[in-house]
């Protein structure tokens, strides 16, 4: 098992020994992967995982089914607009931005929250894209299982006293109240003139503990290098891109790094006219988990080196709500 650095600056780790095709896996394998993951996530904040057990054929099926929705009439899609106070539904071009001083993102998306597993069939756009609900729920369940294995490996790699701590703290990912979300994204061809400063997805860091991103080969995703410059997250076939979010960075007192990233508008004319697709799974801890309570390490001397503020214990939900206020969204 080894890791290497591609031109994209992001390490690649073979996850086969703990992939979803393995019904069981050993502590030794988790420990080896955990060390690699912690190294990558403390230095770069992003890592490519190969051989996770989520196949390219399955991801193609999800993209093919959901694309039928995105390529339908705007009037049809708007029937499934995201409802207020939920994280379920369609989000059109120009609906989201992480910077109120710049034009909003040139992308479309459909979000499916944990409560999606309890929603009625008519809440889903299956009439426009048959099978939409089935593939999205299947995608989310596979991503949940992979996320738990990644979190388990991270806890072991960090040498936490309770090696299942992160696993336990994410036990409610598909409950009615969770903020964990599956997302299918559609970046349409750019045929119109963009506004100055407009991008497909503006610079930001995720609010999550971890995020999974399954991108196609079109490219455009960039991550911020430690020197402050942006470098390409060059697509690597048959991989999932995992990144650390703000919650995990805060939780670990900065040991694991949440890195800013963006999706730029390509200069290449052919890519400019191409559709870009990605699938994402945003993982959040259970709402009542305290994310500024010091983690307990096997080496007790590390417990006194925590940089997390303890003035007031903050739950995962409270932390997310505080971060979310910075997201500028305009409903039209």
C-alpha positions as CSV (number, residue, x, y, z in Angstrom):
1,X,0.0,0.0,0.0
2,X,1.5,3.3,-1.0
3,X,0.6,6.9,-1.6
4,X,2.0,9.2,-4.3
5,X,1.7,12.8,-5.4
6,X,0.2,13.6,-8.8
7,X,0.7,16.8,-10.6
8,X,-2.6,17.9,-9.1
9,X,-0.8,18.0,-5.7
10,X,-3.3,15.7,-4.1
11,X,-2.2,12.3,-2.7
12,X,-3.7,9.0,-4.0
13,X,-4.4,6.2,-1.6
14,X,-5.5,2.6,-2.4
15,X,-8.5,1.9,-0.1
16,X,-9.1,-1.6,-1.4
17,X,-8.3,-3.4,1.9
18,X,-11.2,-1.6,3.5
19,X,-13.4,-0.9,0.5
20,X,-17.1,-1.7,0.4
21,X,-16.5,-4.9,-1.4
22,X,-14.9,-6.2,1.8
23,X,-17.5,-7.4,4.3
24,X,-14.9,-7.4,7.0
25,X,-11.5,-5.7,7.3
26,X,-8.7,-5.9,9.8
27,X,-7.6,-3.4,12.4
28,X,-4.1,-3.6,10.8
29,X,-5.5,-2.5,7.5
30,X,-7.5,0.3,9.0
31,X,-4.4,1.5,11.0
32,X,-2.2,1.5,7.8
33,X,-4.9,3.5,5.9
34,X,-5.5,5.8,8.9
35,X,-1.8,6.8,9.0
36,X,-1.9,7.6,5.3
37,X,-5.2,9.5,5.6
38,X,-4.1,11.6,8.5
39,X,-0.8,12.5,6.8
40,X,-2.7,13.6,3.6
41,X,-5.5,15.4,5.5
42,X,-3.1,17.3,7.8
43,X,-0.9,18.4,4.9
44,X,-3.3,18.9,1.9
45,X,-6.8,18.4,3.3
46,X,-7.7,16.5,0.1
47,X,-7.0,12.9,-0.9
48,X,-8.0,10.6,-3.8
49,X,-9.2,7.1,-2.8
50,X,-9.0,4.2,-5.2
51,X,-10.8,0.9,-5.0
52,X,-13.5,2.1,-2.6
53,X,-16.1,-0.3,-3.8
54,X,-18.3,2.4,-5.4
55,X,-18.0,1.5,-9.1
56,X,-17.7,3.8,-12.1
57,X,-20.6,2.0,-13.7
58,X,-22.9,2.8,-10.7
59,X,-21.8,6.5,-10.7
60,X,-22.5,6.7,-14.4
61,X,-26.0,5.3,-13.8
62,X,-26.6,8.0,-11.2
63,X,-25.4,10.7,-13.5
64,X,-27.4,9.4,-16.5
65,X,-30.6,9.3,-14.5
66,X,-30.3,12.6,-12.9
67,X,-29.2,14.3,-16.1
68,X,-32.7,13.6,-17.5
69,X,-33.9,16.0,-14.8
70,X,-31.4,18.7,-15.4
71,X,-32.0,18.7,-19.1
72,X,-35.7,19.0,-18.7
73,X,-37.7,22.3,-19.1
74,X,-37.0,25.0,-16.5
75,X,-40.7,25.1,-15.7
76,X,-40.6,21.4,-14.9
77,X,-37.6,21.6,-12.7
78,X,-38.9,24.6,-10.7
79,X,-41.8,22.4,-9.5
80,X,-39.1,20.7,-7.3
81,X,-37.4,23.9,-6.0
82,X,-35.9,23.5,-2.6
83,X,-38.4,24.4,0.0
84,X,-37.6,26.9,2.7
85,X,-36.1,25.5,5.9
86,X,-35.2,22.2,4.2
87,X,-32.1,21.0,2.3
88,X,-34.1,19.0,-0.2
89,X,-34.8,19.9,-3.8
90,X,-33.7,21.7,-6.9
91,X,-31.3,24.7,-6.9
92,X,-31.0,26.6,-10.1
93,X,-28.3,28.7,-11.7
94,X,-27.6,31.9,-9.8
95,X,-29.1,30.7,-6.5
96,X,-26.0,30.2,-4.4
97,X,-22.8,32.1,-3.7
98,X,-20.1,32.2,-1.0
99,X,-19.3,35.8,-1.7
100,X,-22.0,38.5,-1.8
101,X,-19.7,40.8,-3.7
102,X,-19.4,38.5,-6.7
103,X,-22.0,37.0,-9.1
104,X,-23.7,33.8,-8.0
105,X,-22.6,30.3,-9.1
106,X,-23.2,29.1,-12.6
107,X,-24.4,25.7,-11.7
108,X,-27.5,23.6,-10.9
109,X,-27.9,21.0,-8.2
110,X,-30.4,18.8,-6.5
111,X,-30.0,18.2,-2.8
112,X,-31.2,15.2,-0.9
113,X,-31.0,15.4,2.9
114,X,-31.2,12.5,5.5
115,X,-35.0,13.0,5.7
116,X,-35.1,12.0,2.0
117,X,-35.3,8.3,3.2
118,X,-38.7,9.2,4.7
119,X,-40.1,11.4,1.9
120,X,-43.1,10.5,-0.2
121,X,-42.6,9.5,-3.8
122,X,-44.3,12.6,-5.1
123,X,-41.6,14.7,-3.5
124,X,-39.1,13.4,-6.0
125,X,-38.9,14.3,-9.7
126,X,-39.4,10.6,-10.8
127,X,-42.0,11.8,-13.2
128,X,-39.4,13.8,-15.1
129,X,-36.5,11.4,-14.5
130,X,-37.7,7.8,-13.8
131,X,-35.6,6.2,-11.1
132,X,-34.3,9.5,-9.7
133,X,-35.2,8.7,-6.1
134,X,-33.9,5.2,-6.2
135,X,-30.4,6.1,-7.6
136,X,-30.0,9.0,-5.3
137,X,-30.9,7.0,-2.2
138,X,-28.7,4.2,-3.3
139,X,-25.9,6.7,-3.9
140,X,-26.3,8.2,-0.4
141,X,-26.4,4.8,1.3
142,X,-23.2,3.6,-0.4
143,X,-21.6,6.9,0.5
144,X,-22.6,6.7,4.1
145,X,-21.0,3.3,4.4
146,X,-17.8,4.5,2.8
147,X,-17.8,7.6,5.0
148,X,-18.0,5.6,8.1
149,X,-15.0,3.5,7.1
150,X,-13.0,6.7,6.3
151,X,-14.0,8.2,9.7
152,X,-13.0,5.0,11.5
153,X,-9.6,5.0,9.8
154,X,-9.1,8.7,10.6
155,X,-9.8,8.1,14.3
156,X,-7.3,5.2,14.4
157,X,-4.8,7.3,12.4
158,X,-5.1,10.2,14.9
159,X,-4.6,7.6,17.7
160,X,-7.8,8.6,19.5
161,X,-8.5,6.7,22.8
162,X,-11.8,5.5,21.5
163,X,-11.0,4.3,18.0
164,X,-14.8,4.2,17.1
165,X,-15.4,7.8,18.4
166,X,-16.0,9.4,14.9
167,X,-18.0,6.3,13.9
168,X,-20.3,6.8,16.9
169,X,-20.6,10.5,16.4
170,X,-21.9,10.0,12.9
171,X,-24.5,7.3,13.6
172,X,-27.5,9.5,12.6
173,X,-26.4,10.4,9.0
174,X,-29.7,9.3,7.5
175,X,-32.2,10.4,10.2
176,X,-34.9,13.0,9.8
177,X,-32.9,15.7,11.6
178,X,-29.5,15.2,10.1
179,X,-27.6,17.7,8.0
180,X,-25.7,15.1,6.0
181,X,-26.7,15.6,2.4
182,X,-26.3,13.9,-1.0
183,X,-26.0,16.3,-3.9
184,X,-26.0,15.8,-7.7
185,X,-24.5,18.7,-9.6
186,X,-24.8,19.8,-13.1
187,X,-22.6,22.5,-14.6
188,X,-24.2,23.4,-18.0
189,X,-22.3,24.5,-21.1
190,X,-21.4,28.1,-21.0
191,X,-23.0,29.7,-24.1
192,X,-23.7,33.1,-22.7
193,X,-21.4,35.8,-21.6
194,X,-20.6,35.5,-17.9
195,X,-20.6,38.4,-15.5
196,X,-17.2,39.7,-14.3
197,X,-15.9,37.4,-11.6
198,X,-18.5,34.7,-12.1
199,X,-17.4,31.1,-11.7
200,X,-19.0,27.7,-11.8
201,X,-18.5,27.5,-8.1
202,X,-16.9,30.2,-6.0
203,X,-14.0,29.8,-3.5
204,X,-15.1,28.2,-0.3
205,X,-14.4,25.5,2.3
206,X,-17.0,22.9,3.2
207,X,-18.8,23.1,6.6
208,X,-18.7,19.3,7.0
209,X,-16.6,16.8,9.0
210,X,-15.7,15.2,5.7
211,X,-17.0,15.4,2.1
212,X,-16.9,12.9,-0.7
213,X,-16.7,14.2,-4.3
214,X,-17.1,12.0,-7.4
215,X,-16.1,14.2,-10.3
216,X,-16.1,13.5,-14.1
217,X,-13.1,13.9,-16.3
218,X,-14.0,17.5,-17.5
219,X,-12.0,19.1,-14.8
220,X,-12.2,22.6,-13.4
221,X,-11.9,21.9,-9.7
222,X,-9.0,23.6,-8.0
223,X,-7.7,23.5,-4.4
224,X,-5.7,26.0,-2.5
225,X,-2.0,25.1,-2.2
226,X,-0.2,25.8,1.1
227,X,1.5,28.7,-0.6
228,X,-1.9,30.3,-1.2
229,X,-2.1,29.7,-4.9
230,X,-4.7,27.5,-6.6
231,X,-3.8,24.3,-8.3
232,X,-5.8,21.9,-10.4
233,X,-7.4,18.9,-8.7
234,X,-6.8,16.9,-11.9
235,X,-9.5,14.2,-12.2
236,X,-8.2,10.7,-11.6
237,X,-10.4,7.9,-13.1
238,X,-12.1,5.5,-10.7
239,X,-11.5,7.5,-7.6
240,X,-13.4,9.5,-5.0
241,X,-12.0,12.8,-3.8
242,X,-12.3,13.1,0.0
243,X,-11.7,16.4,1.8
244,X,-11.7,17.6,5.4
245,X,-14.4,20.2,6.2
246,X,-14.5,23.1,8.7
247,X,-16.2,21.1,11.4
248,X,-13.5,18.4,11.5
249,X,-10.7,21.0,11.4
250,X,-12.3,22.8,14.3
251,X,-13.0,19.5,16.1
252,X,-9.3,18.4,15.8
253,X,-7.9,21.7,16.8
254,X,-6.4,22.2,13.3
255,X,-4.7,18.8,13.1
256,X,-6.8,18.0,10.0
257,X,-7.0,20.7,7.4
258,X,-10.1,22.2,5.7
259,X,-8.8,23.5,2.4
260,X,-10.5,26.1,0.2
261,X,-11.5,25.0,-3.3
262,X,-13.5,26.2,-6.3
263,X,-14.7,25.2,-9.8
264,X,-13.4,27.6,-12.4
265,X,-14.7,28.5,-15.8
266,X,-12.4,26.7,-18.3
267,X,-10.4,28.7,-20.9
268,X,-10.5,25.8,-23.4
269,X,-13.4,26.4,-25.8
270,X,-14.3,22.8,-26.0
271,X,-14.5,22.4,-22.2
272,X,-16.3,25.7,-22.0
273,X,-19.1,24.2,-24.1
274,X,-19.0,20.9,-22.2
275,X,-21.3,19.7,-19.4
276,X,-19.5,19.1,-16.1
277,X,-21.0,16.6,-13.7
278,X,-20.2,15.7,-10.1
279,X,-21.8,13.9,-7.2
280,X,-21.1,14.9,-3.6
281,X,-21.9,13.6,-0.2
282,X,-21.5,16.1,2.7
283,X,-21.0,14.4,6.0
284,X,-22.1,16.0,9.3
285,X,-21.9,14.7,12.9
286,X,-25.0,14.0,14.9
287,X,-26.6,17.3,15.9
288,X,-25.9,17.0,19.6
289,X,-22.2,16.1,19.3
290,X,-19.9,18.7,21.0
291,X,-17.3,19.7,18.4
292,X,-15.2,21.9,20.7
293,X,-14.9,19.3,23.5
294,X,-11.3,18.2,23.5
295,X,-10.6,14.9,21.9
296,X,-9.1,12.1,24.0
297,X,-5.9,10.6,22.7
298,X,-4.2,7.4,23.6
299,X,-1.2,9.5,24.4
300,X,-2.7,11.6,27.3
301,X,0.0,14.3,26.9
302,X,-1.8,15.3,23.6
303,X,-5.0,16.0,25.5
304,X,-3.5,19.2,27.0
305,X,-2.4,20.5,23.5
306,X,-6.0,21.0,22.2
307,X,-6.4,24.4,20.5
308,X,-10.2,24.2,20.4
309,X,-12.0,27.0,22.3
310,X,-13.8,25.7,25.4
311,X,-15.5,28.9,26.6
312,X,-18.8,27.3,25.8
313,X,-19.5,23.8,24.5
314,X,-20.9,24.0,21.0
315,X,-22.9,21.3,19.3
316,X,-22.4,20.2,15.7
317,X,-25.8,21.8,14.8
318,X,-24.9,25.1,16.5
319,X,-21.5,25.2,14.7
320,X,-23.2,24.5,11.4
321,X,-25.8,27.2,11.9
322,X,-23.1,29.7,12.7
323,X,-21.1,28.8,9.6
324,X,-24.2,28.7,7.4
325,X,-25.0,32.4,8.0
326,X,-22.1,33.2,5.9
327,X,-23.6,31.5,2.9
328,X,-25.4,34.1,0.8
329,X,-28.4,32.7,-1.0
330,X,-31.1,34.7,-2.8
331,X,-34.4,33.1,-3.7
332,X,-36.0,34.4,-6.9
